[in-house]
Amino acid sequence: MPGAVEDFVRRGDPDRYLSARAAPLELRSGLLSLYAFNLEVSRAPWAASDSGIAAIRLQWWRDAVLKIEAGGSIPGHEVCESLLVAVVEAGLPAKPLLKIIEAKFTDIHGLEPDARAIGSYVDSTSANLMWMAALTLGAPRSCESAVREFGWGAGVASLLAAEPRLAERGRALFYRRPDLVRELAAAAQAKIASARLSRRRIPRLAAAALLAGWRAERALAMAAADPGKVDRGELVESEFRRRATLAWRAWTGNW
């Protein structure tokens, strides 16, 4: 993998970067390629104040994924080239990647602060990305439901933790909405609990994909107990606790 792609993920998505390091070395590049793609399309809606330019950037990525699906790539674009390798080597379907891009179009104008809209967004983004990551690590199709449930729960936790940054950009979802926080936190906790019932069906090799959501449970418990912590940005733990928790989960395989 080009060092630039790895460094891009390390700087832009440190949680997923750290979790990817728990994967076997020979499979790590595939994970990092997916996470670099996700980082690119996640940034696109926010990279320009003009909504038209943001839409053009996302359309560029949609076209790039369609080209990758056809076996081509964008010469000279390291993320596209590494994503092509990941897609080919793991036999990844393009449809989930396209759904991630489609969902990001809603970020241009803002997501509706509604449980159904947020749930659909998380399913298209976080759940799809986690399933693609698990496939990259050799997860069988039979465990898709469990992986997607865990990805959904982790995605809700990430949105709750991101609320202060969203509010700064005028895109608050949960401001003074304790009812919405509790509803989504409870749903996310239930999804994670359901996924854990299928733990034995998910090979240990694929654990690194689910480790990307290692902070979800604590954040969800805090939000459910005190929804005000979401507005105050108090769901993110210390760097020491963050790394120590990941190290323990990686060592035990206990996602």
Buried (B, 14 or more C-beta within 10 A) or exposed (E): BBEEBBEBBBEBBEBBBBBBBBBEEEBBBBBBBBBBBBBBBBBBBBEBEEEEEBBEBBEBBBEBBEBBBEEEBBEEBBBBBBBBBBBEEBEBEBEBBBBBBBBBBBBBEBBEBEBEEBBBBBBBBBBBBBBBBBBBBEBEEEBBBBBBBBBBBBBBBBBBBBBBEBBEEEBBBBEEBBEBBBBBBBBBBEBBEBBBEBBEEBBEBBBBBBBBBBBBBBBBBBBBEBBEBBBEEBBBBEEEEBEEBBEEBBEEBEB
